[in-house]
Amino acid sequence: MLGIDIVKNVRIAKAIEKFGYHFLRRIYTDYEISLCKMNIECLAGRFAAKEASIKAFSMLLNKKFSFRDFEIIKSKSGVPELKLNNTYINDLLKAKKLKPFISISHEKEFSIAICHITKEEII
């Protein structure tokens, strides 16, 4: 399964300006807010990664998910990783031997992300 999303960084900045902490808490975990330190590019990239994850997992499971079901963490090597805050999804991935991968990129005004869910044996 594959999900992709692109977001204009200014869109995230405007949402934070308009809705403040309410917007941040609806979309991001405490870890993500702390990691990004209000860096709009960082927050926009994570927003896109969450949207891409929602798309990929919704296709896989034919179920709706929320932004907070997914957390984009920073691995020890510095690359983004998808952490699932949903026991049902974690159990399903283990049972089906699936692993999600996230990639985030930025270009001036935009942030883009992809979520790819693949069999663990392929890795």
Beta strands, then each sheet from edge to edge (+ up, - down):
strand 1: 2-8
strand 2: 70-74
strand 3: 80-84
strand 4: 98-107
strand 5: 110-119
sheet 1: 1+ 5- 4+
sheet 2: 2+ 3-
end
